[in-house]
């Protein structure tokens, strides 16, 4: 939000030596003089970025009030989930797939293992000049799939000289330190020398933070019954329930009828006095020994980044230029988690057991010296084989590494011919992502074969004998899991200029088009395809898919009156199975220099991404929840994957707002927005499916299968078109120059906030789920819109107080979010009484000084100045982290940093 520019423009018009310069604004193809257009665009300058003290694009976008983690992922969520290091943005919470990420107005490749969205951390932050956030969706310029809006990163160019920067930080509570260095160099002045070459590079490292380093994240449960997310420990026994009938060949196969009935854990007696014997802890919520993984969970992974960017501009003549621009980024994410768990529920879907004709269980036989004879005495299982759970401490902590590369190249020509502006370019993008395991991931089949009926195996000890421990470690698979490449190539062209003179001014137009080709090759290793690697939960199958698409668009800007202009854009997108034409119309009315009124309406369209359509359907494991049928808590077999029958998403969005400069130095903007999405491409939450099926809802009963004992054997949660999504709210932007003095400097304040009044998702059966500031419905079921993570806050803002005096500067920033209703307490009798989490805020402070040496700018600051701990959160069981919600709280806590920039 820039505030009104009319007064400045009027002054410029009075000076012949200062003609108006037409510029391109995100959201339009027509160059114009007005800095404040008909669409709401928030601009974050390079100075703003430096004041934030951020070192990644993810951290930067966290400050944008219209951005949320609902429908997106962050680095922390990759711990325990197969995100492969992806970080994404989701404007309005509608989804990362509907938030268009651009660099210099051009698309990037979607993340290769995800295929639906861009990795925002791949954008070289050190090369960014400013960021423009278009908060109005379905741009006719960039694509009708920009339903939620556009985030456009403008890189630095025409730079002359050399600038080097360094950054270092440390946290009060340990871990999470960060170092970063960058350099940018430029040769030639484009205007006077006819050319410019700008090259930049940066490297950085973020150290990991472990749960053991944060008091609020050291335990996976709270013994007062508030929350419970403890994990599988060694020694839990179930009945051994094999098939006893021969197959057609007369052979009794190694198959299980069910996972068996739970019999308990012998160490749990006497209030768990002996729990520590096998590395577990007594859980007062369940009255049993449970494993506490929290201390070993990485709250933030270790990340290493390196980027290089370059641009070349060559002036052919005064009006035309050739240009080449692009960047290459590389990010390595190293993630640590607790040792792998084993129980029959995890193993039963591993196809490797069927192929090897081995029971998918670790069997403890009566001949074992560790068989719990006295514990089972008097039961039907006495003297019978049982299955036993196991936590593979001897296999080591799980450790894996993701390597993500992104290449972006643009070659083109632009300029003016006979008064018309044009831009023609070829764009090439490649995302390459791979993951390798380094420790702690065993072959489930090999480990089960080793431990089943092995009299040396003691499930009631934390570690085994040295000989058996060595054999367990030998079952580890250390090697590649997946490599995936996604590329797209496009030819783009557009022409814009004056069309005809009207009484109120000149009508302007733009026309353009593009053709593109997208290719995806997802190549899991043989180990991943087998589905036999512990901790991965499912097999992954290869996928090779491609498609061509094309688009045509036109835009017309008409001055209806001297104070009123209208803008009409129309875009047609064509895919192999769908074609759609969508309009966008907006108005800009400025009756006074201090008042601007704007409004827009548009329709959008998004064809499902290649993985959403074609990902092979495979079995995995759900989060932990309680089955209302059996009243037992556990993780369940989940069938997930693509759906070739998906329909394109369609949308309508509208906005109306005003910008007012009531007095000099004060400007505020208020914009109302509304977005409706139909045919929403999503997956249904497994717990929602299970609850609806148990209640007898016919649309869900076929999605849940149970075995002969009544236990859930499978939940189907493949991609589908849900009913839709409706959201609306207000954006507020206030800028106030409090005082400007000669002796004390200039004082400013800036407030940027978003209020969400509605966020409703309609399910396939027509059920409407209001989801603002809630995570569960009135029946205690997870709200599907937020079931994968994140909160739709009713209000979120960033308030900055700024002071400048000569070479000094200081900033104080508040990051605020309103309260919300979390899940129900673990010990809730009904499971419907959502726990309220209060409003939360942190304060950041920074001081800068530029008077030491010419060209040197020093900054020092503290993020989360008061080391405000997060509110205790229950969450919906989606995260390895416990005790807080990692989608909105940064576990770095109080973080002091220093940075220096020297230009010469």
Secondary structure, DSSP 8 states (H G I E B T S, - for coil): -----HHHHHHHHT-TTS----B--TT-SS-BS-SS-SS-EEEEEHHHHHHHT--SHHHHHTT-TTEESTT---GGGGTTS--TT----EETTS-GGGEEEEETTEE----TTT-SS--GGGS-GGGEEEEEEE-S---TTT-TT-SSEEEEEEE--S--EEEEEEEEEEETTSS--EEEEEEEEEES-HHHHSEEEEEEEEEEEE--EEGGGSGGGS-SB-TTSS-B--B--TT-EEE--B--S--TTS---S-BSSS--EEE-GGGHHHHTTGGGGT-EEETTTTEEEB--GGGSEEE-EEEEEEEEEEEEEEEETTEEEEEEEEEEEEEEEEEE---EE-HHHHTT-HHHHHHT--SS-EE-TTSTT--HHHHTTSTTTTS-EEE-EE-GGG--EEEEEEEEEEEEEEEEEEEETTEEEEEEEEEEEEEEEEEEEES-BBHHHHHHHHTT-TT--TTSSS--HHHHHHHHHTB--SEEEEEEEEEEEEEEEEEEEEEEETTEEEEEEEEEEEEEEEEEEEE-HHHHHT-BTTS-S----EEEEEEEEEEEEEEEEE-SSSEEEEEEEEEEEETTEEEEEEEEEEEEEEETTEEEEEEEEEEEE---HHHHH---EEEE---EE-TTT--EE--EEEE---TT---EEEEEEEEEEEEEEETTEEEEEEEEEEEEES-EE---HHHHHHHHHTT-HHHHTTEEE-TTS-EEEEE---EE-SEEEEEEEEEEEEEEEEEETTTEEEEEEEEEEEEEEEEEE-TTS-EEE-BTBSB-TTS-B-GGGTTS--B-SEEEEEEEEEEETTEEEEEEEEEE--EEEEE-TT-SSS--EEEE--EEEEEEEEEE--SSTTEEEEEEEESTT----------S--S--SS-TTT--TT-SEEEEEEEEE-
